[in-house]
Amino acid sequence: MIDRDYLKTLAAYQNERGFMLTASLSTSRLDDWRQTAPTFLNSEFNRILKERNPDKEDKRSVEEDFQRVLEVLNYEVEQQTQGLVVVADGSQGVFERVQLPLRLKNRLIVEPYPYIRPLVHALAVMESFLVVRVSRDESSIYLVDWWQLTREDSFEGPYLRSGDRETGDVPVKEYYAAARQESLVDQHFKDVGQALDRLLDETGVRRVAICGQHDIAAKFRKQLPMRVSAKVVAQIPCDAAASLNQLLVAAREAIRDARIGELSQLAVRVHEGLGPQGLGVAGFDQTMQALALGQVQTLLVERGHRPPGCMCMKEALVRVTEEPSCPACGGPVIPLDDVLGEAVRQAILQGAEVEVVERVNLLHDMGGVAALLRYK
């Protein structure tokens, strides 16, 4: 599992000669990956060697790293894994592998720094969330972490407190007389709300979905503390016939849609802040300049936007156009498969928030990359 601290550590690695290897691969059974992935990697590796033409020592080192990646494919991929990221630099003893439950695009990149954008994307779309299934009688809170149910807390509502409950021999009228007392229902909602508050503090989760009949869910939400209610971003209908897995899938989709809505509003905020006195920048050049000055609070990157470019080995200057040499110092440059990967890496190192954005047309109109600034 990855977190922001791990990403920051990974982003700090550097190969001064420009030969750190990063492979991102889909290992889904849908892709027949055990046949296609090695073929893809070998083809890309030969192409990169031909383009970069390393000296004998660098070539030997990167070939050893490449062989270690191939060994991972043969022996160290778990069956449930859908995507794999491997970072290798034997000259510094760096060898990191992360297995993910989502598919990735096949890429092989040899650059001065690890290509961490796929991992940042994974951290964004697989963020933990909570689901509260609430009713007047019984309620549950589910913690979903990396698309897996990792915790379930159940709460009893206002049932009769008698030994007959275990046998089921409770008169129907007597049961409903107790179960529907509004004061007891209110207390039940309060207990669930307090437990939700504690769990939010414990886990740091930012988004909650509520599942229940509309009137019940609305009443429960009204009783939540303001700081808890602010994190409820989605409400899904209650389907008594739905399985727990179906409930969690529906909640995940609702959370995803809510996140897209939040990022749309953030893109609007950035757009409104464009200009000399504003707190928004857009486009590659202005965003990279803000990163160089340490001004970026939140970096927005369009998911499918990966413009190529080049980097100066001496000045670390990144250009979105391919240059024969560095325009600043005249030194050698190396090609970059995705210049926004370097923007993401710098933002992570600075402790900025990085949001991988999809289905937000305004960000696309702003050039596929933008940022909200801490200060101007």
C-alpha positions, 0 to 999 in steps of 0.5 A: 500500500502507498501513502503520501510519505512513501510517494515523497520518499520515492520522488526524492530518488535521483540518478544523475546520469539519467538512467533510473528505470520505471515500469508501469504495467497492466497485469490484469488477466483481461490483457493476457499480460504474461504474454504481452508485457515481456514483449512490450518491455523488451521492445521499449527497452531496445528502443530506449537504448538505441535512442539514448546510446549509453556508454558501456557502464550505464548500459550494463547497469540499466540492463541489470535493472531491466532483468530484475523487472522481468523477474518480478513479472515471472515470480512476484505478482499476486493473483489479485493484482491488476497493475504493477509499478517497478522502480529500479536503480541498482547503482543506488540500491533502489528497487521498489515495486507496488502492486495495485488493484487497478489496471495501468497503461503499459509504459517503460521510462528511463529518466533521472527520476522515478515516474511516480504519476501512476502511483499518484493517480492510484492514491487519488482514485483509491482514496479510503471512504466510509459508508453508513447504512442507516435505519431506525433499527440497525445501522452499520459503518463500513470502512473501504480502504483500497477498494476492500472492506477493512472494517465493519461496525454494527449498531443495534437500534431500539429493540426490546431488551429481552431474552425472547429476542434470541428465539424470535418469540417477540410479539409483533405489536410489542416489538414495534411499539418499542422499535418505533419510539422516536426518542429511542430512534433519535438516541440510536442515530446519535450513537451512530453519529458519534461513532462515525465522528470518532472513526473519521478522526481515527482514519483521516477519511475525507468522504462519507456516503450514506445509504438508507431510505430518503427520510431516514437518511435525511433525519440522520444527517440532520443530527450529525455534528457540522464537521461530520455532516460536511464530509457526507458527499453522497447519498445512495438509496437503500435496496434491501435485496442488494448484497453488501458488495453491491452496496459498496460498489454503488457507494464507490461510484457515488463517491467518485462522482462527488469527487469529480464535482468537487474538482470541477469547483476547484477548477472554476476557483483556479480559473477565476484566480488567473491573472497577475493578482490572482491565486490561479495559474494554468498551462505548463509554463506558468505551472512549472514556474509556480512550482519552481517558486514553491507557490503551489498549494494544489496541482491539477493534472488532467488524467489523459494529458501526457505531453512529451518534452525534454529535460536539461541534465545540468539545470533540470530545466523541463521543456514541453518542446523537444530541444537539441540542447538546453536553451539556458546552458547549452548542455545536453538534454534527455527526452521525457515521455511525459513532462507532467510527470515531472510537475507531479514529482515536484509537487509531491516533494513540496508537500502540495496536494496533487489531484488527478482530474477526469471529466472536467472540461474546464481543466482541459481548456486551461491546457490540462494542467493548472494550480491553486497557489498558496500565495502570489 
